[in-house]
Every structure is written in structure tokens, then in C-alpha cells.
Amino acid sequence: MPDGTEIKLGIWCSNTKARRRKLTQEQLDTLAELGREGA
């Protein structure tokens, strides 16, 4: 992360997928831009 925080990508992807229904439209749009909308 830009601030030096480390993130485990696999955990982030799993959490994002599991919590998709709670995301705002803006967050969903950002994921779509990153190519993660169907994962």
C-alpha cells in the first residue's frame, strides 16, 4: 500500500468476494475497473 501497510492479496480477495453485497456501487465499480467484478 502507498502508506507502507502490507496486505495479503488472497485474504483481501476472499474478504471482498464474501462481503460483495455490502459494498457500495462506487466500490463495485472500482472492482470492475480492476477486473475483479466476477471473482
PDB file of all heavy atoms in Angstrom:
ATOM      1  N   MET A   1       0.838  -1.169   0.000  1.00  0.00           N
ATOM      2  CA  MET A   1       0.000   0.000   0.000  1.00  0.00           C
ATOM      3  C   MET A   1       0.890   1.242   0.000  1.00  0.00           C
ATOM      4  O   MET A   1       2.022   1.191   0.471  1.00  0.00           O
ATOM      5  CB  MET A   1      -0.901   0.005   1.233  1.00  0.00           C
ATOM      6  CG  MET A   1      -1.815  -1.215   1.395  1.00  0.00           C
ATOM      7  SD  MET A   1      -3.099  -1.415   0.152  1.00  0.00           S
ATOM      8  CE  MET A   1      -4.097   0.004   0.408  1.00  0.00           C
ATOM      9  N   PRO A   2       0.367   2.340  -0.501  1.00  0.00           N
ATOM     10  CA  PRO A   2       1.178   3.559  -0.553  1.00  0.00           C
ATOM     11  C   PRO A   2       1.716   4.016   0.801  1.00  0.00           C
ATOM     12  O   PRO A   2       2.781   4.607   0.881  1.00  0.00           O
ATOM     13  CB  PRO A   2       0.213   4.599  -1.119  1.00  0.00           C
ATOM     14  CG  PRO A   2      -0.790   3.814  -1.884  1.00  0.00           C
ATOM     15  CD  PRO A   2      -0.919   2.501  -1.153  1.00  0.00           C
ATOM     16  N   ASP A   3       0.979   3.706   1.875  1.00  0.00           N
ATOM     17  CA  ASP A   3       1.433   4.148   3.195  1.00  0.00           C
ATOM     18  C   ASP A   3       2.375   3.154   3.871  1.00  0.00           C
ATOM     19  O   ASP A   3       2.769   3.340   5.006  1.00  0.00           O
ATOM     20  CB  ASP A   3       0.245   4.434   4.110  1.00  0.00           C
ATOM     21  CG  ASP A   3      -0.562   3.183   4.442  1.00  0.00           C
ATOM     22  OD1 ASP A   3      -0.242   2.093   3.935  1.00  0.00           O
ATOM     23  OD2 ASP A   3      -1.520   3.307   5.218  1.00  0.00           O
ATOM     24  N   GLY A   4       2.737   2.082   3.161  1.00  0.00           N
ATOM     25  CA  GLY A   4       3.658   1.098   3.706  1.00  0.00           C
ATOM     26  C   GLY A   4       2.974  -0.086   4.374  1.00  0.00           C
ATOM     27  O   GLY A   4       3.629  -1.041   4.774  1.00  0.00           O
ATOM     28  N   THR A   5       1.651  -0.040   4.475  1.00  0.00           N
ATOM     29  CA  THR A   5       0.905  -1.141   5.069  1.00  0.00           C
ATOM     30  C   THR A   5       0.960  -2.348   4.138  1.00  0.00           C
ATOM     31  O   THR A   5       0.777  -2.225   2.943  1.00  0.00           O
ATOM     32  CB  THR A   5      -0.568  -0.740   5.277  1.00  0.00           C
ATOM     33  OG1 THR A   5      -0.613   0.423   6.069  1.00  0.00           O
ATOM     34  CG2 THR A   5      -1.367  -1.843   5.939  1.00  0.00           C
ATOM     35  N   GLU A   6       1.224  -3.522   4.711  1.00  0.00           N
ATOM     36  CA  GLU A   6       1.232  -4.744   3.917  1.00  0.00           C
ATOM     37  C   GLU A   6      -0.169  -5.341   3.892  1.00  0.00           C
ATOM     38  O   GLU A   6      -0.914  -5.225   4.851  1.00  0.00           O
ATOM     39  CB  GLU A   6       2.213  -5.746   4.515  1.00  0.00           C
ATOM     40  CG  GLU A   6       3.650  -5.298   4.369  1.00  0.00           C
ATOM     41  CD  GLU A   6       4.632  -6.357   4.826  1.00  0.00           C
ATOM     42  OE1 GLU A   6       4.296  -7.549   4.804  1.00  0.00           O
ATOM     43  OE2 GLU A   6       5.730  -5.965   5.218  1.00  0.00           O
ATOM     44  N   ILE A   7      -0.511  -5.961   2.771  1.00  0.00           N
ATOM     45  CA  ILE A   7      -1.809  -6.603   2.635  1.00  0.00           C
ATOM     46  C   ILE A   7      -1.603  -7.961   1.977  1.00  0.00           C
ATOM     47  O   ILE A   7      -0.775  -8.101   1.083  1.00  0.00           O
ATOM     48  CB  ILE A   7      -2.786  -5.732   1.819  1.00  0.00           C
ATOM     49  CG1 ILE A   7      -4.180  -6.334   1.825  1.00  0.00           C
ATOM     50  CG2 ILE A   7      -2.307  -5.508   0.423  1.00  0.00           C
ATOM     51  CD1 ILE A   7      -5.243  -5.404   1.299  1.00  0.00           C
ATOM     52  N   LYS A   8      -2.316  -8.947   2.461  1.00  0.00           N
ATOM     53  CA  LYS A   8      -2.241 -10.283   1.876  1.00  0.00           C
ATOM     54  C   LYS A   8      -3.330 -10.358   0.812  1.00  0.00           C
ATOM     55  O   LYS A   8      -4.522 -10.353   1.126  1.00  0.00           O
ATOM     56  CB  LYS A   8      -2.411 -11.336   2.953  1.00  0.00           C
ATOM     57  CG  LYS A   8      -1.261 -11.269   3.933  1.00  0.00           C
ATOM     58  CD  LYS A   8      -1.333 -12.358   4.953  1.00  0.00           C
ATOM     59  CE  LYS A   8      -0.217 -12.095   5.942  1.00  0.00           C
ATOM     60  NZ  LYS A   8       0.475 -13.197   6.393  1.00  0.00           N
ATOM     61  N   LEU A   9      -2.921 -10.426  -0.437  1.00  0.00           N
ATOM     62  CA  LEU A   9      -3.850 -10.326  -1.555  1.00  0.00           C
ATOM     63  C   LEU A   9      -4.906 -11.418  -1.535  1.00  0.00           C
ATOM     64  O   LEU A   9      -6.082 -11.147  -1.786  1.00  0.00           O
ATOM     65  CB  LEU A   9      -3.082 -10.362  -2.876  1.00  0.00           C
ATOM     66  CG  LEU A   9      -3.896 -10.139  -4.132  1.00  0.00           C
ATOM     67  CD1 LEU A   9      -4.628  -8.812  -4.064  1.00  0.00           C
ATOM     68  CD2 LEU A   9      -3.001 -10.190  -5.353  1.00  0.00           C
ATOM     69  N   GLY A  10      -4.547 -12.637  -1.216  1.00  0.00           N
ATOM     70  CA  GLY A  10      -5.522 -13.728  -1.188  1.00  0.00           C
ATOM     71  C   GLY A  10      -6.616 -13.495  -0.166  1.00  0.00           C
ATOM     72  O   GLY A  10      -7.797 -13.735  -0.427  1.00  0.00           O
ATOM     73  N   ILE A  11      -6.241 -13.010   0.998  1.00  0.00           N
ATOM     74  CA  ILE A  11      -7.224 -12.723   2.046  1.00  0.00           C
ATOM     75  C   ILE A  11      -8.107 -11.565   1.617  1.00  0.00           C
ATOM     76  O   ILE A  11      -9.325 -11.590   1.792  1.00  0.00           O
ATOM     77  CB  ILE A  11      -6.528 -12.435   3.386  1.00  0.00           C
ATOM     78  CG1 ILE A  11      -5.848 -13.710   3.888  1.00  0.00           C
ATOM     79  CG2 ILE A  11      -7.511 -11.892   4.409  1.00  0.00           C
ATOM     80  CD1 ILE A  11      -4.963 -13.502   5.099  1.00  0.00           C
ATOM     81  N   TRP A  12      -7.516 -10.545   1.024  1.00  0.00           N
ATOM     82  CA  TRP A  12      -8.284  -9.394   0.555  1.00  0.00           C
ATOM     83  C   TRP A  12      -9.309  -9.831  -0.490  1.00  0.00           C
ATOM     84  O   TRP A  12     -10.478  -9.443  -0.420  1.00  0.00           O
ATOM     85  CB  TRP A  12      -7.349  -8.342  -0.022  1.00  0.00           C
ATOM     86  CG  TRP A  12      -8.066  -7.128  -0.521  1.00  0.00           C
ATOM     87  CD1 TRP A  12      -8.445  -6.050   0.218  1.00  0.00           C
ATOM     88  CD2 TRP A  12      -8.509  -6.880  -1.857  1.00  0.00           C
ATOM     89  NE1 TRP A  12      -9.098  -5.149  -0.585  1.00  0.00           N
ATOM     90  CE2 TRP A  12      -9.146  -5.629  -1.857  1.00  0.00           C
ATOM     91  CE3 TRP A  12      -8.421  -7.594  -3.045  1.00  0.00           C
ATOM     92  CZ2 TRP A  12      -9.698  -5.082  -3.012  1.00  0.00           C
ATOM     93  CZ3 TRP A  12      -8.976  -7.046  -4.197  1.00  0.00           C
ATOM     94  CH2 TRP A  12      -9.600  -5.799  -4.168  1.00  0.00           C
ATOM     95  N   CYS A  13      -8.880 -10.668  -1.445  1.00  0.00           N
ATOM     96  CA  CYS A  13      -9.801 -11.140  -2.489  1.00  0.00           C
ATOM     97  C   CYS A  13     -10.941 -11.952  -1.881  1.00  0.00           C
ATOM     98  O   CYS A  13     -12.101 -11.784  -2.249  1.00  0.00           O
ATOM     99  CB  CYS A  13      -9.047 -11.981  -3.520  1.00  0.00           C
ATOM    100  SG  CYS A  13      -7.931 -11.033  -4.551  1.00  0.00           S
ATOM    101  N   SER A  14     -10.616 -12.831  -0.951  1.00  0.00           N
ATOM    102  CA  SER A  14     -11.628 -13.650  -0.290  1.00  0.00           C
ATOM    103  C   SER A  14     -12.621 -12.785   0.479  1.00  0.00           C
ATOM    104  O   SER A  14     -13.838 -12.981   0.386  1.00  0.00           O
ATOM    105  CB  SER A  14     -10.949 -14.644   0.650  1.00  0.00           C
ATOM    106  OG  SER A  14     -11.903 -15.388   1.349  1.00  0.00           O
ATOM    107  N   ASN A  15     -12.123 -11.824   1.234  1.00  0.00           N
ATOM    108  CA  ASN A  15     -12.989 -10.931   2.004  1.00  0.00           C
ATOM    109  C   ASN A  15     -13.878 -10.099   1.095  1.00  0.00           C
ATOM    110  O   ASN A  15     -15.063  -9.917   1.373  1.00  0.00           O
ATOM    111  CB  ASN A  15     -12.159 -10.007   2.901  1.00  0.00           C
ATOM    112  CG  ASN A  15     -11.574 -10.724   4.085  1.00  0.00           C
ATOM    113  OD1 ASN A  15     -11.994 -11.811   4.454  1.00  0.00           O
ATOM    114  ND2 ASN A  15     -10.566 -10.114   4.680  1.00  0.00           N
ATOM    115  N   THR A  16     -13.314  -9.598   0.016  1.00  0.00           N
ATOM    116  CA  THR A  16     -14.077  -8.774  -0.918  1.00  0.00           C
ATOM    117  C   THR A  16     -15.207  -9.586  -1.541  1.00  0.00           C
ATOM    118  O   THR A  16     -16.338  -9.124  -1.640  1.00  0.00           O
ATOM    119  CB  THR A  16     -13.157  -8.207  -2.012  1.00  0.00           C
ATOM    120  OG1 THR A  16     -12.151  -7.422  -1.385  1.00  0.00           O
ATOM    121  CG2 THR A  16     -13.923  -7.330  -2.978  1.00  0.00           C
ATOM    122  N   LYS A  17     -14.902 -10.818  -1.931  1.00  0.00           N
ATOM    123  CA  LYS A  17     -15.917 -11.677  -2.534  1.00  0.00           C
ATOM    124  C   LYS A  17     -17.020 -12.006  -1.526  1.00  0.00           C
ATOM    125  O   LYS A  17     -18.203 -11.949  -1.847  1.00  0.00           O
ATOM    126  CB  LYS A  17     -15.262 -12.957  -3.040  1.00  0.00           C
ATOM    127  CG  LYS A  17     -16.191 -13.857  -3.791  1.00  0.00           C
ATOM    128  CD  LYS A  17     -15.446 -15.053  -4.350  1.00  0.00           C
ATOM    129  CE  LYS A  17     -16.369 -15.972  -5.116  1.00  0.00           C
ATOM    130  NZ  LYS A  17     -15.661 -17.112  -5.669  1.00  0.00           N
ATOM    131  N   ALA A  18     -16.632 -12.325  -0.305  1.00  0.00           N
ATOM    132  CA  ALA A  18     -17.602 -12.703   0.714  1.00  0.00           C
ATOM    133  C   ALA A  18     -18.495 -11.534   1.128  1.00  0.00           C
ATOM    134  O   ALA A  18     -19.645 -11.737   1.520  1.00  0.00           O
ATOM    135  CB  ALA A  18     -16.876 -13.257   1.939  1.00  0.00           C
ATOM    136  N   ARG A  19     -17.985 -10.323   1.039  1.00  0.00           N
ATOM    137  CA  ARG A  19     -18.725  -9.142   1.504  1.00  0.00           C
ATOM    138  C   ARG A  19     -19.297  -8.299   0.376  1.00  0.00           C
ATOM    139  O   ARG A  19     -19.731  -7.169   0.590  1.00  0.00           O
ATOM    140  CB  ARG A  19     -17.802  -8.280   2.360  1.00  0.00           C
ATOM    141  CG  ARG A  19     -17.306  -9.023   3.578  1.00  0.00           C
ATOM    142  CD  ARG A  19     -16.290  -8.230   4.325  1.00  0.00           C
ATOM    143  NE  ARG A  19     -15.769  -9.018   5.435  1.00  0.00           N
ATOM    144  CZ  ARG A  19     -14.575  -8.873   5.961  1.00  0.00           C
ATOM    145  NH1 ARG A  19     -13.760  -7.949   5.497  1.00  0.00           N
ATOM    146  NH2 ARG A  19     -14.175  -9.628   6.941  1.00  0.00           N
ATOM    147  N   ARG A  20     -19.325  -8.861  -0.814  1.00  0.00           N
ATOM    148  CA  ARG A  20     -19.736  -8.107  -2.006  1.00  0.00           C
ATOM    149  C   ARG A  20     -21.095  -7.429  -1.849  1.00  0.00           C
ATOM    150  O   ARG A  20     -21.292  -6.302  -2.301  1.00  0.00           O
ATOM    151  CB  ARG A  20     -19.765  -9.036  -3.214  1.00  0.00           C
ATOM    152  CG  ARG A  20     -20.037  -8.302  -4.496  1.00  0.00           C
ATOM    153  CD  ARG A  20     -19.501  -9.039  -5.680  1.00  0.00           C
ATOM    154  NE  ARG A  20     -18.142  -9.444  -5.436  1.00  0.00           N
ATOM    155  CZ  ARG A  20     -17.099  -9.090  -6.173  1.00  0.00           C
ATOM    156  NH1 ARG A  20     -17.276  -8.340  -7.201  1.00  0.00           N
ATOM    157  NH2 ARG A  20     -15.896  -9.482  -5.884  1.00  0.00           N
ATOM    158  N   ARG A  21     -22.045  -8.073  -1.208  1.00  0.00           N
ATOM    159  CA  ARG A  21     -23.391  -7.500  -1.070  1.00  0.00           C
ATOM    160  C   ARG A  21     -23.410  -6.244  -0.212  1.00  0.00           C
ATOM    161  O   ARG A  21     -24.348  -5.470  -0.271  1.00  0.00           O
ATOM    162  CB  ARG A  21     -24.336  -8.544  -0.487  1.00  0.00           C
ATOM    163  CG  ARG A  21     -24.646  -9.638  -1.453  1.00  0.00           C
ATOM    164  CD  ARG A  21     -25.752 -10.537  -0.928  1.00  0.00           C
ATOM    165  NE  ARG A  21     -26.080 -11.526  -1.934  1.00  0.00           N
ATOM    166  CZ  ARG A  21     -25.958 -12.827  -1.775  1.00  0.00           C
ATOM    167  NH1 ARG A  21     -25.539 -13.302  -0.620  1.00  0.00           N
ATOM    168  NH2 ARG A  21     -26.259 -13.653  -2.737  1.00  0.00           N
ATOM    169  N   LYS A  22     -22.379  -6.050   0.605  1.00  0.00           N
ATOM    170  CA  LYS A  22     -22.319  -4.887   1.486  1.00  0.00           C
ATOM    171  C   LYS A  22     -21.559  -3.715   0.869  1.00  0.00           C
ATOM    172  O   LYS A  22     -21.502  -2.646   1.465  1.00  0.00           O
ATOM    173  CB  LYS A  22     -21.654  -5.265   2.811  1.00  0.00           C
ATOM    174  CG  LYS A  22     -22.443  -6.278   3.602  1.00  0.00           C
ATOM    175  CD  LYS A  22     -21.741  -6.631   4.880  1.00  0.00           C
ATOM    176  CE  LYS A  22     -22.511  -7.683   5.666  1.00  0.00           C
ATOM    177  NZ  LYS A  22     -21.827  -8.051   6.900  1.00  0.00           N
ATOM    178  N   LEU A  23     -20.993  -3.906  -0.312  1.00  0.00           N
ATOM    179  CA  LEU A  23     -20.200  -2.858  -0.942  1.00  0.00           C
ATOM    180  C   LEU A  23     -21.095  -1.814  -1.597  1.00  0.00           C
ATOM    181  O   LEU A  23     -22.183  -2.127  -2.074  1.00  0.00           O
ATOM    182  CB  LEU A  23     -19.265  -3.453  -1.998  1.00  0.00           C
ATOM    183  CG  LEU A  23     -18.222  -4.439  -1.490  1.00  0.00           C
ATOM    184  CD1 LEU A  23     -17.421  -4.990  -2.657  1.00  0.00           C
ATOM    185  CD2 LEU A  23     -17.311  -3.819  -0.465  1.00  0.00           C
ATOM    186  N   THR A  24     -20.611  -0.587  -1.622  1.00  0.00           N
ATOM    187  CA  THR A  24     -21.337   0.484  -2.303  1.00  0.00           C
ATOM    188  C   THR A  24     -21.150   0.327  -3.813  1.00  0.00           C
ATOM    189  O   THR A  24     -20.257  -0.390  -4.279  1.00  0.00           O
ATOM    190  CB  THR A  24     -20.800   1.867  -1.893  1.00  0.00           C
ATOM    191  OG1 THR A  24     -19.450   1.997  -2.364  1.00  0.00           O
ATOM    192  CG2 THR A  24     -20.852   2.069  -0.394  1.00  0.00           C
ATOM    193  N   GLN A  25     -21.987   0.999  -4.570  1.00  0.00           N
ATOM    194  CA  GLN A  25     -21.865   0.945  -6.025  1.00  0.00           C
ATOM    195  C   GLN A  25     -20.505   1.464  -6.471  1.00  0.00           C
ATOM    196  O   GLN A  25     -19.898   0.927  -7.392  1.00  0.00           O
ATOM    197  CB  GLN A  25     -22.990   1.725  -6.708  1.00  0.00           C
ATOM    198  CG  GLN A  25     -23.006   1.544  -8.209  1.00  0.00           C
ATOM    199  CD  GLN A  25     -23.164   0.094  -8.633  1.00  0.00           C
ATOM    200  OE1 GLN A  25     -24.050  -0.602  -8.150  1.00  0.00           O
ATOM    201  NE2 GLN A  25     -22.310  -0.375  -9.521  1.00  0.00           N
ATOM    202  N   GLU A  26     -20.012   2.492  -5.803  1.00  0.00           N
ATOM    203  CA  GLU A  26     -18.698   3.043  -6.143  1.00  0.00           C
ATOM    204  C   GLU A  26     -17.607   1.989  -5.942  1.00  0.00           C
ATOM    205  O   GLU A  26     -16.712   1.841  -6.778  1.00  0.00           O
ATOM    206  CB  GLU A  26     -18.406   4.269  -5.290  1.00  0.00           C
ATOM    207  CG  GLU A  26     -17.074   4.920  -5.629  1.00  0.00           C
ATOM    208  CD  GLU A  26     -16.795   6.154  -4.783  1.00  0.00           C
ATOM    209  OE1 GLU A  26     -17.580   6.465  -3.866  1.00  0.00           O
ATOM    210  OE2 GLU A  26     -15.773   6.796  -5.050  1.00  0.00           O
ATOM    211  N   GLN A  27     -17.690   1.243  -4.851  1.00  0.00           N
ATOM    212  CA  GLN A  27     -16.709   0.190  -4.595  1.00  0.00           C
ATOM    213  C   GLN A  27     -16.821  -0.913  -5.636  1.00  0.00           C
ATOM    214  O   GLN A  27     -15.806  -1.432  -6.118  1.00  0.00           O
ATOM    215  CB  GLN A  27     -16.905  -0.380  -3.185  1.00  0.00           C
ATOM    216  CG  GLN A  27     -16.526   0.606  -2.097  1.00  0.00           C
ATOM    217  CD  GLN A  27     -16.982   0.173  -0.724  1.00  0.00           C
ATOM    218  OE1 GLN A  27     -18.057  -0.392  -0.563  1.00  0.00           O
ATOM    219  NE2 GLN A  27     -16.151   0.440   0.276  1.00  0.00           N
ATOM    220  N   LEU A  28     -18.046  -1.281  -6.002  1.00  0.00           N
ATOM    221  CA  LEU A  28     -18.239  -2.302  -7.039  1.00  0.00           C
ATOM    222  C   LEU A  28     -17.683  -1.837  -8.384  1.00  0.00           C
ATOM    223  O   LEU A  28     -17.070  -2.619  -9.114  1.00  0.00           O
ATOM    224  CB  LEU A  28     -19.725  -2.649  -7.164  1.00  0.00           C
ATOM    225  CG  LEU A  28     -20.336  -3.383  -5.972  1.00  0.00           C
ATOM    226  CD1 LEU A  28     -21.850  -3.439  -6.109  1.00  0.00           C
ATOM    227  CD2 LEU A  28     -19.744  -4.763  -5.810  1.00  0.00           C
ATOM    228  N   ASP A  29     -17.891  -0.568  -8.698  1.00  0.00           N
ATOM    229  CA  ASP A  29     -17.354  -0.016  -9.944  1.00  0.00           C
ATOM    230  C   ASP A  29     -15.834  -0.058  -9.952  1.00  0.00           C
ATOM    231  O   ASP A  29     -15.220  -0.374 -10.973  1.00  0.00           O
ATOM    232  CB  ASP A  29     -17.839   1.420 -10.147  1.00  0.00           C
ATOM    233  CG  ASP A  29     -19.335   1.510 -10.408  1.00  0.00           C
ATOM    234  OD1 ASP A  29     -19.957   0.472 -10.742  1.00  0.00           O
ATOM    235  OD2 ASP A  29     -19.885   2.626 -10.266  1.00  0.00           O
ATOM    236  N   THR A  30     -15.216   0.250  -8.805  1.00  0.00           N
ATOM    237  CA  THR A  30     -13.760   0.204  -8.708  1.00  0.00           C
ATOM    238  C   THR A  30     -13.254  -1.214  -8.905  1.00  0.00           C
ATOM    239  O   THR A  30     -12.270  -1.436  -9.619  1.00  0.00           O
ATOM    240  CB  THR A  30     -13.299   0.758  -7.341  1.00  0.00           C
ATOM    241  OG1 THR A  30     -13.741   2.110  -7.224  1.00  0.00           O
ATOM    242  CG2 THR A  30     -11.784   0.706  -7.209  1.00  0.00           C
ATOM    243  N   LEU A  31     -13.911  -2.188  -8.312  1.00  0.00           N
ATOM    244  CA  LEU A  31     -13.524  -3.587  -8.506  1.00  0.00           C
ATOM    245  C   LEU A  31     -13.650  -3.979  -9.978  1.00  0.00           C
ATOM    246  O   LEU A  31     -12.795  -4.689 -10.512  1.00  0.00           O
ATOM    247  CB  LEU A  31     -14.391  -4.511  -7.646  1.00  0.00           C
ATOM    248  CG  LEU A  31     -14.074  -4.528  -6.166  1.00  0.00           C
ATOM    249  CD1 LEU A  31     -15.106  -5.377  -5.428  1.00  0.00           C
ATOM    250  CD2 LEU A  31     -12.677  -5.056  -5.906  1.00  0.00           C
ATOM    251  N   ALA A  32     -14.714  -3.515 -10.628  1.00  0.00           N
ATOM    252  CA  ALA A  32     -14.904  -3.810 -12.047  1.00  0.00           C
ATOM    253  C   ALA A  32     -13.753  -3.243 -12.879  1.00  0.00           C
ATOM    254  O   ALA A  32     -13.250  -3.900 -13.793  1.00  0.00           O
ATOM    255  CB  ALA A  32     -16.246  -3.261 -12.532  1.00  0.00           C
ATOM    256  N   GLU A  33     -13.326  -2.034 -12.542  1.00  0.00           N
ATOM    257  CA  GLU A  33     -12.197  -1.418 -13.247  1.00  0.00           C
ATOM    258  C   GLU A  33     -10.917  -2.225 -13.063  1.00  0.00           C
ATOM    259  O   GLU A  33     -10.054  -2.232 -13.937  1.00  0.00           O
ATOM    260  CB  GLU A  33     -11.982   0.015 -12.752  1.00  0.00           C
ATOM    261  CG  GLU A  33     -13.073   0.972 -13.168  1.00  0.00           C
ATOM    262  CD  GLU A  33     -12.896   2.350 -12.533  1.00  0.00           C
ATOM    263  OE1 GLU A  33     -11.813   2.645 -12.001  1.00  0.00           O
ATOM    264  OE2 GLU A  33     -13.865   3.127 -12.578  1.00  0.00           O
ATOM    265  N   LEU A  34     -10.799  -2.881 -11.910  1.00  0.00           N
ATOM    266  CA  LEU A  34      -9.614  -3.695 -11.634  1.00  0.00           C
ATOM    267  C   LEU A  34      -9.732  -5.113 -12.183  1.00  0.00           C
ATOM    268  O   LEU A  34      -8.823  -5.916 -12.033  1.00  0.00           O
ATOM    269  CB  LEU A  34      -9.387  -3.770 -10.111  1.00  0.00           C
ATOM    270  CG  LEU A  34      -9.064  -2.448  -9.428  1.00  0.00           C
ATOM    271  CD1 LEU A  34      -9.086  -2.633  -7.917  1.00  0.00           C
ATOM    272  CD2 LEU A  34      -7.712  -1.936  -9.888  1.00  0.00           C
ATOM    273  N   GLY A  35     -10.884  -5.420 -12.800  1.00  0.00           N
ATOM    274  CA  GLY A  35     -11.082  -6.743 -13.360  1.00  0.00           C
ATOM    275  C   GLY A  35     -11.505  -7.779 -12.342  1.00  0.00           C
ATOM    276  O   GLY A  35     -11.364  -8.973 -12.572  1.00  0.00           O
ATOM    277  N   ARG A  36     -12.059  -7.364 -11.197  1.00  0.00           N
ATOM    278  CA  ARG A  36     -12.434  -8.288 -10.131  1.00  0.00           C
ATOM    279  C   ARG A  36     -13.947  -8.429  -9.974  1.00  0.00           C
ATOM    280  O   ARG A  36     -14.404  -8.963  -8.988  1.00  0.00           O
ATOM    281  CB  ARG A  36     -11.848  -7.822  -8.789  1.00  0.00           C
ATOM    282  CG  ARG A  36     -10.371  -7.783  -8.715  1.00  0.00           C
ATOM    283  CD  ARG A  36      -9.718  -9.132  -8.725  1.00  0.00           C
ATOM    284  NE  ARG A  36     -10.311  -9.979  -7.695  1.00  0.00           N
ATOM    285  CZ  ARG A  36     -10.240 -11.296  -7.711  1.00  0.00           C
ATOM    286  NH1 ARG A  36      -9.618 -11.916  -8.675  1.00  0.00           N
ATOM    287  NH2 ARG A  36     -10.790 -12.000  -6.771  1.00  0.00           N
ATOM    288  N   GLU A  37     -14.739  -7.951 -10.943  1.00  0.00           N
ATOM    289  CA  GLU A  37     -16.176  -7.952 -10.753  1.00  0.00           C
ATOM    290  C   GLU A  37     -16.786  -9.342 -10.696  1.00  0.00           C
ATOM    291  O   GLU A  37     -17.762  -9.552 -10.008  1.00  0.00           O
ATOM    292  CB  GLU A  37     -16.890  -7.102 -11.811  1.00  0.00           C
ATOM    293  CG  GLU A  37     -16.881  -7.704 -13.204  1.00  0.00           C
ATOM    294  CD  GLU A  37     -15.641  -7.401 -14.020  1.00  0.00           C
ATOM    295  OE1 GLU A  37     -14.744  -6.714 -13.522  1.00  0.00           O
ATOM    296  OE2 GLU A  37     -15.574  -7.871 -15.160  1.00  0.00           O
ATOM    297  N   GLY A  38     -16.218 -10.299 -11.387  1.00  0.00           N
ATOM    298  CA  GLY A  38     -16.816 -11.637 -11.420  1.00  0.00           C
ATOM    299  C   GLY A  38     -16.172 -12.620 -10.487  1.00  0.00           C
ATOM    300  O   GLY A  38     -16.563 -13.771 -10.412  1.00  0.00           O
ATOM    301  N   ALA A  39     -15.188 -12.185  -9.748  1.00  0.00           N
ATOM    302  CA  ALA A  39     -14.459 -13.141  -8.902  1.00  0.00           C
ATOM    303  C   ALA A  39     -15.028 -13.224  -7.517  1.00  0.00           C
ATOM    304  O   ALA A  39     -15.747 -12.425  -7.051  1.00  0.00           O
ATOM    305  CB  ALA A  39     -12.993 -12.716  -8.821  1.00  0.00           C
TER     306      ALA A  39
END
